[in-house]
Amino acid sequence: MTVEAVAEIARDALYLIIKVSLPVLLVSLVIGLAISIFQTVTSIQEQTLTFVPKIICVFLSLILFGQWMMNSMVNFMVELWSSFSVYVHR
């Protein structure tokens, strides 16, 4: 197994991590920003006001995008394991 092959696998894995986590992180960012604007406008500084809606929206986004996320990760692993013989040298 060459250094280039390991670097390519690592690059593909990092790209997959970013691609899979992006929807959940974007939902969390948008909800957090909206709640922060609401808190600024109303002068309410309650910590649970930011946490509870954000965690609910993250769970909903996991329910919505979970199948796609799991399929992406499974496809990556199947591709990795199916080309296992290419990486093994005798």
N, C-alpha and C positions, 0 to 999 in steps of 0.2 A: 504494500500500500504506500503510495507516494504522498508527499507533503501536499501536493496540489489536490489530490483526491480528498484528503482530510479537510483541507481548507474549503473545498467545494461543498462537502457535506455540512460543515459548520456554518458556512454562508447560507445554504439552503434552510438549515434548521433555524437560524436567527431570523431569516426573512419570514418563515412560517410563523414563528412566535409573534413577530410584529403584526403580520397579517391577521392572525387569529385573535389577538388581544385588542386590536384597534377598535372594533365596534363597541365593546364594553367600555373601554377607556373614553371613547368619544361621548357615549351616553352619560357617563359619570361626569365628564367635563362640562357638558352642556347643562345638565341638571344642577351641578354645583354653581355654575355661573348664573343661571336663572335665579337660584335661591339666594345667592349673594346679592344680586341686584335687588331682589325683593326685600332682603334684610336691610339693605342700605336705605331703600325708599321708606320703609316703615319703622326704622330704628329699632327693630327687634334683634337682639343678639343671643338667641337661644341656640345652643350647640346641637341639640337633638333635632332642631328644625332643618339643619343641613344633612345630618346623618341618616335619618329615617327615610326621607324621600329618595335620597341617593341610593341607599342600599336596596330599596324596593325596585327602583328603576334598573339597577344593575342585575338583580335577580330576574326581572322581566326580560332584559336583553339577553341574559344567558338562556332563558327558555326559548326566546325567539331565534337566536343565532346558534344555539347549542348544537343542533344537528349539523349545520354547516361546519362549525368549528371541529367537531369530532370527525366528520368525514375528511376534512383537510388533514388532520393529524394522522388518521388511519391510512390515508393514501400515501402520505410521506413515509410512514413506517413500512408499508407494503412495498413501496418502491425501493426503500433502503434494504430491506431483507431480501427482496428478489434479486438484487444486484450484489448480494453478499459474496458470491463466488468470484466476482471480478476483483474484489478487494483483498482476497486471500491469496497469498503467494506460497508456493511450495519450495 
